[in-house]
Amino acid sequence: MFKQFKTNRASHKQGRSFLKDESGASAIEYGLILGLIFLVVITAWQRVGTAQEEQYDKISTAVDDATS
């Protein structure tokens, strides 16, 4: 019976120290920041890709017009 009490007390103490530990919170914050940076990069990449596609279309049209 006392052994079980010691085990419960130890797990309770570990639970309290886990709740006080804030190192996981900073990891989550870094993850959120990284996610936002990723979204910004993907959006910029798509816009650059669209602009390049428009330029290639203009060049293609100009070449087609010049050769016909």
N, C-alpha and C positions, 0 to 999 in steps of 0.2 A: 504494500500500500504506500509506503514512504517513497519507494523507488518511482512509482507513478507520479507522485506529487512533485518530486524533483524534476522529472521529465517535463511535466506540464509547466512548472515554474521556469525551466530553462527555455522552453519554446515560447513562453510569454515574453521573456526577456529578449529573445531574438526578434520576436515580432515588434516589440517597441523600438529596438535599435533599427530595424528595417524601416519603420515608419518615419524615424527621425533622419535617416540617411537621405540626403538630397542629391547624391551624385547621379542617380537615375534621371532626375528632373532635368539636369543640364544636358544629358545625352538626348533626351526627348526634344529639348529646345534646339540642339544642334541638328537633329533630324528634321525638324520643321523648317529651319532656316535653309538647310540643304534642299529640301523639297521645293521651297519657294524659288531658290536660285535655279533649280532645274526647270521649273515652269517658265521662268523668264528666258532662259537660254533656248528652250524649245520654241517659244513664241518668236523670239528674234530670228532663229534659224528658219522658221517657216516664212517669215516676212522677207528675208534675204532670198530664199528659194523662189518665192513668187516674183520678186523683182528681177531675178536672173532669168526666169522663164519668160517674162515679158521682153527682156532684151534679146534673148535668143529668137523669139518669135518675130521681132522687128527685123533682126538680121536676116532671118530666113525669108521673110517677105521681100526684103530689099534684094536679096540674091535671086530669088525667083523672078522678080520684076526685071532685073537687069539681064537675066539669061533668056527671057522670053520675048 
